[in-house]
Amino acid sequence: MAKPCKSCFLTVGNEVGKLAEIAAKLKEAGVNILALCAWTEGDTGKMLVCTTDNEKACSVLKTFGECGWKEGICVEADNRPGALQAIAAKLAGAGINIDLVYATATDAPKARVVLHTSDNAKAAKLV
């Protein structure tokens, strides 16, 4: 089942310990990270994060740098081989492009998949 969701998008300096600092501030605010994608581009660090309280998270994250929103959908998918393929195939069959995907999973029966697509409303209805 999918539902619309927002990811906080943060741009910061690429510095040693920055992720630890950000995670500490989210912890202090009582915000749990549900899924995270972070990378660097030269001197810049970028992060997409889906949390238990995105409004509070973005408020905290603004103290680190430029913070905004990316609209997407969150999918609770079966944690098994082929689950992501099935989602991607449905979206492809409907002509929906996946612009970005990130996920989190453990050995639990479900995984959280965050998708940013060319048509989030239609994608949410399909998966």
N, CA, C and O atoms as CSV, one atom per row, in Angstrom:
chain,resi,resn,atom,element,x,y,z
A,1,MET,N,N,0.840,-1.183,0.000
A,1,MET,CA,C,0.000,0.000,0.000
A,1,MET,C,C,0.882,1.242,0.000
A,1,MET,O,O,1.863,1.315,0.739
A,2,ALA,N,N,0.534,2.197,-0.817
A,2,ALA,CA,C,1.308,3.432,-0.935
A,2,ALA,C,C,0.490,4.611,-0.437
A,2,ALA,O,O,-0.740,4.609,-0.479
A,3,LYS,N,N,1.205,5.603,0.028
A,3,LYS,CA,C,0.559,6.850,0.434
A,3,LYS,C,C,1.482,8.008,0.093
A,3,LYS,O,O,2.703,7.851,0.079
A,4,PRO,N,N,0.902,9.166,-0.180
A,4,PRO,CA,C,1.752,10.330,-0.437
A,4,PRO,C,C,2.614,10.622,0.788
A,4,PRO,O,O,2.175,10.452,1.925
A,5,CYS,N,N,3.838,11.061,0.540
A,5,CYS,CA,C,4.707,11.459,1.651
A,5,CYS,C,C,5.682,12.508,1.151
A,5,CYS,O,O,5.884,12.681,-0.051
A,6,LYS,N,N,6.267,13.187,2.089
A,6,LYS,CA,C,7.277,14.184,1.787
A,6,LYS,C,C,8.609,13.702,2.342
A,6,LYS,O,O,8.669,13.026,3.369
A,7,SER,N,N,9.660,14.063,1.646
A,7,SER,CA,C,11.007,13.857,2.154
A,7,SER,C,C,11.603,15.235,2.395
A,7,SER,O,O,11.434,16.146,1.584
A,8,CYS,N,N,12.296,15.381,3.506
A,8,CYS,CA,C,13.058,16.606,3.739
A,8,CYS,C,C,14.312,16.517,2.892
A,8,CYS,O,O,15.005,15.500,2.904
A,9,PHE,N,N,14.605,17.573,2.163
A,9,PHE,CA,C,15.805,17.626,1.339
A,9,PHE,C,C,16.733,18.666,1.936
A,9,PHE,O,O,16.354,19.828,2.087
A,10,LEU,N,N,17.943,18.259,2.276
A,10,LEU,CA,C,18.892,19.132,2.953
A,10,LEU,C,C,20.186,19.213,2.166
A,10,LEU,O,O,20.692,18.198,1.689
A,11,THR,N,N,20.722,20.418,2.030
A,11,THR,CA,C,22.030,20.646,1.434
A,11,THR,C,C,22.920,21.283,2.490
A,11,THR,O,O,22.572,22.310,3.074
A,12,VAL,N,N,24.068,20.668,2.729
A,12,VAL,CA,C,25.022,21.157,3.735
A,12,VAL,C,C,26.435,21.071,3.164
A,12,VAL,O,O,26.641,20.577,2.056
A,13,GLY,N,N,27.395,21.553,3.932
A,13,GLY,CA,C,28.788,21.382,3.549
A,13,GLY,C,C,29.206,19.934,3.749
A,13,GLY,O,O,28.716,19.264,4.657
A,14,ASN,N,N,30.098,19.456,2.917
A,14,ASN,CA,C,30.624,18.102,3.018
A,14,ASN,C,C,31.752,18.119,4.049
A,14,ASN,O,O,32.898,18.432,3.729
A,15,GLU,N,N,31.405,17.776,5.297
A,15,GLU,CA,C,32.361,17.847,6.398
A,15,GLU,C,C,32.325,16.562,7.207
A,15,GLU,O,O,31.274,15.937,7.355
A,16,VAL,N,N,33.472,16.175,7.727
A,16,VAL,CA,C,33.557,15.010,8.608
A,16,VAL,C,C,32.648,15.226,9.813
A,16,VAL,O,O,32.689,16.283,10.442
A,17,GLY,N,N,31.835,14.235,10.133
A,17,GLY,CA,C,30.977,14.284,11.312
A,17,GLY,C,C,29.635,14.960,11.119
A,17,GLY,O,O,28.838,15.015,12.056
A,18,LYS,N,N,29.361,15.477,9.925
A,18,LYS,CA,C,28.104,16.212,9.699
A,18,LYS,C,C,26.886,15.313,9.882
A,18,LYS,O,O,25.900,15.740,10.482
A,19,LEU,N,N,26.929,14.083,9.382
A,19,LEU,CA,C,25.790,13.180,9.551
A,19,LEU,C,C,25.548,12.879,11.029
A,19,LEU,O,O,24.402,12.841,11.477
A,20,ALA,N,N,26.617,12.666,11.778
A,20,ALA,CA,C,26.473,12.410,13.219
A,20,ALA,C,C,25.834,13.609,13.915
A,20,ALA,O,O,24.988,13.440,14.793
A,21,GLU,N,N,26.230,14.804,13.529
A,21,GLU,CA,C,25.683,16.028,14.109
A,21,GLU,C,C,24.190,16.165,13.787
A,21,GLU,O,O,23.385,16.497,14.657
A,22,ILE,N,N,23.842,15.908,12.540
A,22,ILE,CA,C,22.441,15.996,12.112
A,22,ILE,C,C,21.593,14.949,12.841
A,22,ILE,O,O,20.513,15.258,13.345
A,23,ALA,N,N,22.089,13.713,12.891
A,23,ALA,CA,C,21.349,12.642,13.563
A,23,ALA,C,C,21.160,12.956,15.046
A,23,ALA,O,O,20.113,12.648,15.615
A,24,ALA,N,N,22.158,13.561,15.670
A,24,ALA,CA,C,22.049,13.924,17.092
A,24,ALA,C,C,20.945,14.957,17.304
A,24,ALA,O,O,20.179,14.861,18.263
A,25,LYS,N,N,20.862,15.938,16.416
A,25,LYS,CA,C,19.820,16.972,16.551
A,25,LYS,C,C,18.422,16.385,16.339
A,25,LYS,O,O,17.475,16.768,17.025
A,26,LEU,N,N,18.296,15.460,15.392
A,26,LEU,CA,C,16.998,14.814,15.190
A,26,LEU,C,C,16.633,13.980,16.413
A,26,LEU,O,O,15.475,13.960,16.829
A,27,LYS,N,N,17.610,13.296,16.984
A,27,LYS,CA,C,17.374,12.519,18.205
A,27,LYS,C,C,16.909,13.423,19.340
A,27,LYS,O,O,15.939,13.105,20.029
A,28,GLU,N,N,17.593,14.546,19.537
A,28,GLU,CA,C,17.214,15.502,20.590
A,28,GLU,C,C,15.788,16.007,20.402
A,28,GLU,O,O,15.089,16.278,21.379
A,29,ALA,N,N,15.361,16.134,19.159
A,29,ALA,CA,C,14.013,16.612,18.858
A,29,ALA,C,C,12.978,15.496,18.939
A,29,ALA,O,O,11.783,15.749,18.783
A,30,GLY,N,N,13.425,14.258,19.184
A,30,GLY,CA,C,12.498,13.132,19.279
A,30,GLY,C,C,11.980,12.668,17.932
A,30,GLY,O,O,10.896,12.092,17.847
A,31,VAL,N,N,12.751,12.916,16.871
A,31,VAL,CA,C,12.342,12.551,15.514
A,31,VAL,C,C,13.076,11.277,15.105
A,31,VAL,O,O,14.305,11.221,15.144
A,32,ASN,N,N,12.321,10.266,14.717
A,32,ASN,CA,C,12.899,9.003,14.270
A,32,ASN,C,C,13.043,9.004,12.758
A,32,ASN,O,O,12.129,9.423,12.047
A,33,ILE,N,N,14.182,8.537,12.259
A,33,ILE,CA,C,14.429,8.429,10.827
A,33,ILE,C,C,13.849,7.103,10.338
A,33,ILE,O,O,14.201,6.039,10.846
A,34,LEU,N,N,12.955,7.176,9.344
A,34,LEU,CA,C,12.344,5.986,8.768
A,34,LEU,C,C,13.084,5.504,7.526
A,34,LEU,O,O,13.175,4.301,7.282
A,35,ALA,N,N,13.608,6.435,6.748
A,35,ALA,CA,C,14.402,6.101,5.566
A,35,ALA,C,C,15.305,7.291,5.272
A,35,ALA,O,O,14.928,8.443,5.486
A,36,LEU,N,N,16.502,6.994,4.778
A,36,LEU,CA,C,17.504,8.038,4.570
A,36,LEU,C,C,18.321,7.748,3.328
A,36,LEU,O,O,18.677,6.602,3.053
A,37,CYS,N,N,18.612,8.794,2.586
A,37,CYS,CA,C,19.508,8.729,1.438
A,37,CYS,C,C,20.421,9.945,1.550
A,37,CYS,O,O,19.934,11.073,1.619
A,38,ALA,N,N,21.730,9.735,1.567
A,38,ALA,CA,C,22.667,10.850,1.669
A,38,ALA,C,C,23.853,10.600,0.753
A,38,ALA,O,O,24.279,9.458,0.577
A,39,TRP,N,N,24.386,11.665,0.172
A,39,TRP,CA,C,25.514,11.552,-0.739
A,39,TRP,C,C,26.259,12.882,-0.770
A,39,TRP,O,O,25.785,13.892,-0.249
A,40,THR,N,N,27.425,12.860,-1.388
A,40,THR,CA,C,28.197,14.083,-1.547
A,40,THR,C,C,28.380,14.403,-3.019
A,40,THR,O,O,28.406,13.520,-3.877
A,41,GLU,N,N,28.506,15.683,-3.278
A,41,GLU,CA,C,28.831,16.198,-4.610
A,41,GLU,C,C,29.899,17.260,-4.393
A,41,GLU,O,O,29.594,18.432,-4.171
A,42,GLY,N,N,31.148,16.834,-4.461
A,42,GLY,CA,C,32.253,17.753,-4.214
A,42,GLY,C,C,32.248,18.241,-2.775
A,42,GLY,O,O,32.332,17.442,-1.842
A,43,ASP,N,N,32.149,19.552,-2.595
A,43,ASP,CA,C,32.164,20.152,-1.258
A,43,ASP,C,C,30.783,20.199,-0.617
A,43,ASP,O,O,30.623,20.762,0.466
A,44,THR,N,N,29.785,19.613,-1.272
A,44,THR,CA,C,28.402,19.684,-0.798
A,44,THR,C,C,27.906,18.307,-0.381
A,44,THR,O,O,28.168,17.308,-1.051
A,45,GLY,N,N,27.188,18.269,0.736
A,45,GLY,CA,C,26.497,17.066,1.167
A,45,GLY,C,C,25.011,17.249,0.938
A,45,GLY,O,O,24.472,18.332,1.166
A,46,LYS,N,N,24.350,16.201,0.491
A,46,LYS,CA,C,22.905,16.264,0.246
A,46,LYS,C,C,22.245,15.088,0.942
A,46,LYS,O,O,22.823,14.008,1.058
A,47,MET,N,N,21.028,15.317,1.402
A,47,MET,CA,C,20.315,14.291,2.155
A,47,MET,C,C,18.824,14.368,1.865
A,47,MET,O,O,18.246,15.452,1.795
A,48,LEU,N,N,18.217,13.214,1.698
A,48,LEU,CA,C,16.769,13.068,1.680
A,48,LEU,C,C,16.432,12.203,2.871
A,48,LEU,O,O,17.028,11.142,3.054
A,49,VAL,N,N,15.487,12.637,3.684
A,49,VAL,CA,C,15.147,11.881,4.878
A,49,VAL,C,C,13.635,11.875,5.071
A,49,VAL,O,O,12.976,12.911,4.979
A,50,CYS,N,N,13.107,10.702,5.338
A,50,CYS,CA,C,11.696,10.508,5.667
A,50,CYS,C,C,11.665,10.145,7.146
A,50,CYS,O,O,12.361,9.223,7.571
A,51,THR,N,N,10.872,10.853,7.925
A,51,THR,CA,C,10.884,10.688,9.381
A,51,THR,C,C,9.479,10.501,9.941
A,51,THR,O,O,8.488,10.540,9.211
A,52,THR,N,N,9.420,10.301,11.239
A,52,THR,CA,C,8.130,10.199,11.930
A,52,THR,C,C,7.450,11.558,12.064
A,52,THR,O,O,6.245,11.619,12.309
A,53,ASP,N,N,8.195,12.643,11.908
A,53,ASP,CA,C,7.640,13.994,11.994
A,53,ASP,C,C,8.450,14.904,11.069
A,53,ASP,O,O,9.386,15.570,11.511
A,54,ASN,N,N,8.087,14.929,9.793
A,54,ASN,CA,C,8.857,15.681,8.810
A,54,ASN,C,C,8.826,17.185,9.057
A,54,ASN,O,O,9.806,17.873,8.773
A,55,GLU,N,N,7.727,17.703,9.577
A,55,GLU,CA,C,7.656,19.143,9.865
A,55,GLU,C,C,8.710,19.517,10.909
A,55,GLU,O,O,9.452,20.483,10.733
A,56,LYS,N,N,8.768,18.756,11.978
A,56,LYS,CA,C,9.756,19.010,13.029
A,56,LYS,C,C,11.166,18.767,12.499
A,56,LYS,O,O,12.090,19.523,12.802
A,57,ALA,N,N,11.323,17.716,11.712
A,57,ALA,CA,C,12.637,17.393,11.163
A,57,ALA,C,C,13.164,18.536,10.304
A,57,ALA,O,O,14.319,18.936,10.449
A,58,CYS,N,N,12.341,19.060,9.422
A,58,CYS,CA,C,12.794,20.134,8.546
A,58,CYS,C,C,13.110,21.389,9.354
A,58,CYS,O,O,14.044,22.118,9.021
A,59,SER,N,N,12.352,21.648,10.399
A,59,SER,CA,C,12.641,22.780,11.278
A,59,SER,C,C,14.032,22.632,11.896
A,59,SER,O,O,14.797,23.595,11.958
A,60,VAL,N,N,14.351,21.419,12.353
A,60,VAL,CA,C,15.668,21.139,12.925
A,60,VAL,C,C,16.743,21.224,11.843
A,60,VAL,O,O,17.801,21.814,12.064
A,61,LEU,N,N,16.478,20.639,10.681
A,61,LEU,CA,C,17.468,20.573,9.620
A,61,LEU,C,C,17.813,21.940,9.037
A,61,LEU,O,O,18.919,22.134,8.532
A,62,LYS,N,N,16.875,22.895,9.101
A,62,LYS,CA,C,17.135,24.243,8.584
A,62,LYS,C,C,18.284,24.918,9.314
A,62,LYS,O,O,18.891,25.850,8.785
A,63,THR,N,N,18.589,24.458,10.528
A,63,THR,CA,C,19.716,25.043,11.253
A,63,THR,C,C,21.051,24.620,10.643
A,63,THR,O,O,22.083,25.213,10.958
A,64,PHE,N,N,21.050,23.610,9.781
A,64,PHE,CA,C,22.272,23.109,9.162
A,64,PHE,C,C,22.511,23.653,7.757
A,64,PHE,O,O,23.649,23.696,7.290
A,65,GLY,N,N,21.456,24.061,7.096
A,65,GLY,CA,C,21.621,24.537,5.722
A,65,GLY,C,C,20.281,24.647,5.038
A,65,GLY,O,O,19.234,24.681,5.685
A,66,GLU,N,N,20.328,24.703,3.733
A,66,GLU,CA,C,19.122,24.837,2.934
A,66,GLU,C,C,18.285,23.568,3.046
A,66,GLU,O,O,18.769,22.468,2.782
A,67,CYS,N,N,17.028,23.732,3.440
A,67,CYS,CA,C,16.135,22.584,3.621
A,67,CYS,C,C,14.828,22.857,2.897
A,67,CYS,O,O,14.283,23.958,2.966
A,68,GLY,N,N,14.340,21.854,2.210
A,68,GLY,CA,C,13.071,21.976,1.509
A,68,GLY,C,C,12.368,20.635,1.472
A,68,GLY,O,O,12.726,19.714,2.205
A,69,TRP,N,N,11.366,20.531,0.614
A,69,TRP,CA,C,10.548,19.329,0.520
A,69,TRP,C,C,10.621,18.730,-0.863
A,69,TRP,O,O,10.727,19.441,-1.863
A,70,LYS,N,N,10.562,17.423,-0.906
A,70,LYS,CA,C,10.399,16.693,-2.163
A,70,LYS,C,C,9.174,15.809,-1.973
A,70,LYS,O,O,9.115,15.005,-1.042
A,71,GLU,N,N,8.211,15.961,-2.849
A,71,GLU,CA,C,6.998,15.156,-2.791
A,71,GLU,C,C,7.260,13.777,-3.372
A,71,GLU,O,O,7.974,13.640,-4.365
A,72,GLY,N,N,6.690,12.770,-2.759
A,72,GLY,CA,C,6.839,11.411,-3.244
A,72,GLY,C,C,5.748,10.525,-2.699
A,72,GLY,O,O,4.707,11.001,-2.246
A,73,ILE,N,N,5.997,9.229,-2.746
A,73,ILE,CA,C,5.087,8.266,-2.139
A,73,ILE,C,C,5.913,7.304,-1.290
A,73,ILE,O,O,7.059,6.990,-1.611
A,74,CYS,N,N,5.307,6.848,-0.209
A,74,CYS,CA,C,5.923,5.842,0.650
A,74,CYS,C,C,5.152,4.547,0.467
A,74,CYS,O,O,3.921,4.522,0.498
A,75,VAL,N,N,5.899,3.482,0.277
A,75,VAL,CA,C,5.306,2.167,0.052
A,75,VAL,C,C,5.815,1.218,1.128
A,75,VAL,O,O,7.021,1.121,1.357
A,76,GLU,N,N,4.911,0.529,1.777
A,76,GLU,CA,C,5.279,-0.557,2.676
A,76,GLU,C,C,5.232,-1.822,1.831
A,76,GLU,O,O,4.158,-2.354,1.547
A,77,ALA,N,N,6.397,-2.292,1.438
A,77,ALA,CA,C,6.485,-3.428,0.520
A,77,ALA,C,C,6.892,-4.687,1.267
A,77,ALA,O,O,7.564,-4.624,2.296
A,78,ASP,N,N,6.481,-5.816,0.744
A,78,ASP,CA,C,6.959,-7.077,1.300
A,78,ASP,C,C,8.477,-7.108,1.200
A,78,ASP,O,O,9.045,-6.718,0.180
A,79,ASN,N,N,9.121,-7.565,2.242
A,79,ASN,CA,C,10.572,-7.668,2.263
A,79,ASN,C,C,10.964,-9.043,1.725
A,79,ASN,O,O,11.251,-9.974,2.477
A,80,ARG,N,N,10.966,-9.132,0.387
A,80,ARG,CA,C,11.250,-10.406,-0.287
A,80,ARG,C,C,11.818,-10.116,-1.660
A,80,ARG,O,O,11.615,-9.027,-2.198
A,81,PRO,N,N,12.525,-11.071,-2.232
A,81,PRO,CA,C,13.043,-10.887,-3.582
A,81,PRO,C,C,11.902,-10.609,-4.573
A,81,PRO,O,O,10.876,-11.290,-4.563
A,82,GLY,N,N,12.097,-9.610,-5.414
A,82,GLY,CA,C,11.118,-9.293,-6.448
A,82,GLY,C,C,10.110,-8.221,-6.077
A,82,GLY,O,O,9.371,-7.751,-6.942
A,83,ALA,N,N,10.062,-7.822,-4.817
A,83,ALA,CA,C,9.060,-6.825,-4.417
A,83,ALA,C,C,9.289,-5.487,-5.116
A,83,ALA,O,O,8.341,-4.883,-5.617
A,84,LEU,N,N,10.527,-5.023,-5.156
A,84,LEU,CA,C,10.818,-3.756,-5.829
A,84,LEU,C,C,10.589,-3.875,-7.333
A,84,LEU,O,O,10.097,-2.937,-7.961
A,85,GLN,N,N,10.938,-5.008,-7.909
A,85,GLN,CA,C,10.719,-5.210,-9.342
A,85,GLN,C,C,9.239,-5.093,-9.675
A,85,GLN,O,O,8.877,-4.491,-10.686
A,86,ALA,N,N,8.383,-5.661,-8.835
A,86,ALA,CA,C,6.942,-5.604,-9.078
A,86,ALA,C,C,6.436,-4.157,-9.047
A,86,ALA,O,O,5.619,-3.761,-9.879
A,87,ILE,N,N,6.921,-3.386,-8.093
A,87,ILE,CA,C,6.531,-1.969,-7.996
A,87,ILE,C,C,7.002,-1.214,-9.228
A,87,ILE,O,O,6.229,-0.491,-9.857
A,88,ALA,N,N,8.276,-1.385,-9.571
A,88,ALA,CA,C,8.852,-0.675,-10.718
A,88,ALA,C,C,8.152,-1.059,-12.018
A,88,ALA,O,O,7.923,-0.202,-12.871
A,89,ALA,N,N,7.812,-2.330,-12.177
A,89,ALA,CA,C,7.138,-2.784,-13.393
A,89,ALA,C,C,5.740,-2.174,-13.513
A,89,ALA,O,O,5.336,-1.767,-14.603
A,90,LYS,N,N,5.000,-2.109,-12.403
A,90,LYS,CA,C,3.668,-1.486,-12.435
A,90,LYS,C,C,3.760,-0.037,-12.876
A,90,LYS,O,O,2.987,0.422,-13.716
A,91,LEU,N,N,4.718,0.675,-12.296
A,91,LEU,CA,C,4.866,2.093,-12.642
A,91,LEU,C,C,5.309,2.255,-14.094
A,91,LEU,O,O,4.798,3.120,-14.805
A,92,ALA,N,N,6.249,1.436,-14.532
A,92,ALA,CA,C,6.703,1.502,-15.921
A,92,ALA,C,C,5.552,1.202,-16.881
A,92,ALA,O,O,5.402,1.868,-17.905
A,93,GLY,N,N,4.748,0.205,-16.551
A,93,GLY,CA,C,3.612,-0.153,-17.390
A,93,GLY,C,C,2.600,0.966,-17.528
A,93,GLY,O,O,1.882,1.048,-18.525
A,94,ALA,N,N,2.546,1.832,-16.518
A,94,ALA,CA,C,1.626,2.971,-16.551
A,94,ALA,C,C,2.288,4.228,-17.114
A,94,ALA,O,O,1.676,5.295,-17.149
A,95,GLY,N,N,3.538,4.098,-17.552
A,95,GLY,CA,C,4.238,5.251,-18.124
A,95,GLY,C,C,4.740,6.241,-17.088
A,95,GLY,O,O,4.983,7.406,-17.404
A,96,ILE,N,N,4.894,5.787,-15.862
A,96,ILE,CA,C,5.359,6.668,-14.783
A,96,ILE,C,C,6.858,6.458,-14.587
A,96,ILE,O,O,7.322,5.338,-14.369
A,97,ASN,N,N,7.599,7.549,-14.669
A,97,ASN,CA,C,9.041,7.491,-14.479
A,97,ASN,C,C,9.386,7.594,-12.990
A,97,ASN,O,O,8.809,8.404,-12.266
A,98,ILE,N,N,10.315,6.779,-12.553
A,98,ILE,CA,C,10.834,6.881,-11.180
A,98,ILE,C,C,12.051,7.788,-11.246
A,98,ILE,O,O,13.072,7.430,-11.834
A,99,ASP,N,N,11.937,8.964,-10.640
A,99,ASP,CA,C,13.024,9.936,-10.635
A,99,ASP,C,C,14.052,9.627,-9.558
A,99,ASP,O,O,15.244,9.878,-9.737
A,100,LEU,N,N,13.586,9.082,-8.439
A,100,LEU,CA,C,14.470,8.795,-7.309
A,100,LEU,C,C,13.812,7.737,-6.441
A,100,LEU,O,O,12.594,7.737,-6.267
A,101,VAL,N,N,14.614,6.840,-5.900
A,101,VAL,CA,C,14.102,5.831,-4.980
A,101,VAL,C,C,15.129,5.618,-3.880
A,101,VAL,O,O,16.333,5.581,-4.136
A,102,TYR,N,N,14.647,5.482,-2.667
A,102,TYR,CA,C,15.494,5.042,-1.567
A,102,TYR,C,C,14.636,4.223,-0.627
A,102,TYR,O,O,13.410,4.337,-0.633
A,103,ALA,N,N,15.280,3.399,0.179
A,103,ALA,CA,C,14.519,2.455,0.990
A,103,ALA,C,C,15.263,2.127,2.268
A,103,ALA,O,O,16.435,2.462,2.437
A,104,THR,N,N,14.552,1.466,3.158
A,104,THR,CA,C,15.152,0.923,4.362
A,104,THR,C,C,14.478,-0.407,4.654
A,104,THR,O,O,13.273,-0.569,4.461
A,105,ALA,N,N,15.271,-1.343,5.119
A,105,ALA,CA,C,14.734,-2.661,5.440
A,105,ALA,C,C,15.648,-3.340,6.451
A,105,ALA,O,O,16.842,-3.055,6.533
A,106,THR,N,N,15.066,-4.220,7.195
A,106,THR,CA,C,15.823,-5.095,8.088
A,106,THR,C,C,15.375,-6.507,7.739
A,106,THR,O,O,14.985,-6.771,6.601
A,107,ASP,N,N,15.426,-7.393,8.685
A,107,ASP,CA,C,14.887,-8.723,8.417
A,107,ASP,C,C,13.404,-8.800,8.767
A,107,ASP,O,O,12.836,-9.888,8.862
A,108,ALA,N,N,12.785,-7.640,8.956
A,108,ALA,CA,C,11.347,-7.568,9.222
A,108,ALA,C,C,10.570,-7.955,7.958
A,108,ALA,O,O,11.136,-7.944,6.865
A,109,PRO,N,N,9.295,-8.292,8.089
A,109,PRO,CA,C,8.521,-8.714,6.914
A,109,PRO,C,C,8.209,-7.588,5.923
A,109,PRO,O,O,7.851,-7.860,4.777
A,110,LYS,N,N,8.339,-6.332,6.350
A,110,LYS,CA,C,8.042,-5.209,5.455
A,110,LYS,C,C,9.252,-4.299,5.327
A,110,LYS,O,O,10.064,-4.190,6.246
A,111,ALA,N,N,9.361,-3.645,4.174
A,111,ALA,CA,C,10.385,-2.648,3.908
A,111,ALA,C,C,9.689,-1.344,3.544
A,111,ALA,O,O,8.592,-1.358,2.985
A,112,ARG,N,N,10.318,-0.223,3.856
A,112,ARG,CA,C,9.779,1.082,3.467
A,112,ARG,C,C,10.542,1.538,2.231
A,112,ARG,O,O,11.770,1.630,2.237
A,113,VAL,N,N,9.788,1.822,1.170
A,113,VAL,CA,C,10.366,2.309,-0.077
A,113,VAL,C,C,9.792,3.695,-0.335
A,113,VAL,O,O,8.575,3.883,-0.335
A,114,VAL,N,N,10.676,4.661,-0.554
A,114,VAL,CA,C,10.261,6.030,-0.864
A,114,VAL,C,C,10.572,6.270,-2.341
A,114,VAL,O,O,11.704,6.097,-2.790
A,115,LEU,N,N,9.549,6.669,-3.076
A,115,LEU,CA,C,9.678,6.904,-4.515
A,115,LEU,C,C,9.269,8.328,-4.847
A,115,LEU,O,O,8.251,8.821,-4.362
A,116,HIS,N,N,10.056,8.973,-5.661
A,116,HIS,CA,C,9.709,10.270,-6.228
A,116,HIS,C,C,9.529,10.007,-7.717
A,116,HIS,O,O,10.462,9.578,-8.395
A,117,THR,N,N,8.336,10.264,-8.219
A,117,THR,CA,C,7.995,9.864,-9.583
A,117,THR,C,C,7.505,11.045,-10.418
A,117,THR,O,O,7.334,12.157,-9.920
A,118,SER,N,N,7.289,10.773,-11.683
A,118,SER,CA,C,6.750,11.794,-12.585
A,118,SER,C,C,5.262,12.050,-12.331
A,118,SER,O,O,4.729,13.061,-12.788
A,119,ASP,N,N,4.585,11.153,-11.612
A,119,ASP,CA,C,3.168,11.327,-11.275
A,119,ASP,C,C,2.891,10.607,-9.954
A,119,ASP,O,O,2.428,9.466,-9.940
A,120,ASN,N,N,3.183,11.290,-8.850
A,120,ASN,CA,C,3.053,10.655,-7.532
A,120,ASN,C,C,1.620,10.231,-7.207
A,120,ASN,O,O,1.411,9.174,-6.612
A,121,ALA,N,N,0.641,11.034,-7.588
A,121,ALA,CA,C,-0.759,10.697,-7.284
A,121,ALA,C,C,-1.175,9.395,-7.980
A,121,ALA,O,O,-1.773,8.512,-7.366
A,122,LYS,N,N,-0.849,9.299,-9.253
A,122,LYS,CA,C,-1.186,8.097,-10.011
A,122,LYS,C,C,-0.389,6.895,-9.483
A,122,LYS,O,O,-0.925,5.794,-9.361
A,123,ALA,N,N,0.880,7.115,-9.175
A,123,ALA,CA,C,1.736,6.029,-8.657
A,123,ALA,C,C,1.186,5.479,-7.348
A,123,ALA,O,O,1.177,4.265,-7.140
A,124,ALA,N,N,0.727,6.365,-6.462
A,124,ALA,CA,C,0.204,5.931,-5.163
A,124,ALA,C,C,-1.013,5.035,-5.323
A,124,ALA,O,O,-1.212,4.112,-4.533
A,125,LYS,N,N,-1.825,5.297,-6.335
A,125,LYS,CA,C,-3.017,4.481,-6.584
A,125,LYS,C,C,-2.651,3.104,-7.157
A,125,LYS,O,O,-3.384,2.134,-6.964
A,126,LEU,N,N,-1.531,3.026,-7.851
A,126,LEU,CA,C,-1.155,1.787,-8.532
A,126,LEU,C,C,-0.455,0.776,-7.631
A,126,LEU,O,O,-0.614,-0.430,-7.818
A,127,VAL,N,N,0.314,1.249,-6.660
A,127,VAL,CA,C,1.129,0.316,-5.873
A,127,VAL,C,C,0.647,0.189,-4.444
A,127,VAL,O,O,1.232,-0.559,-3.660
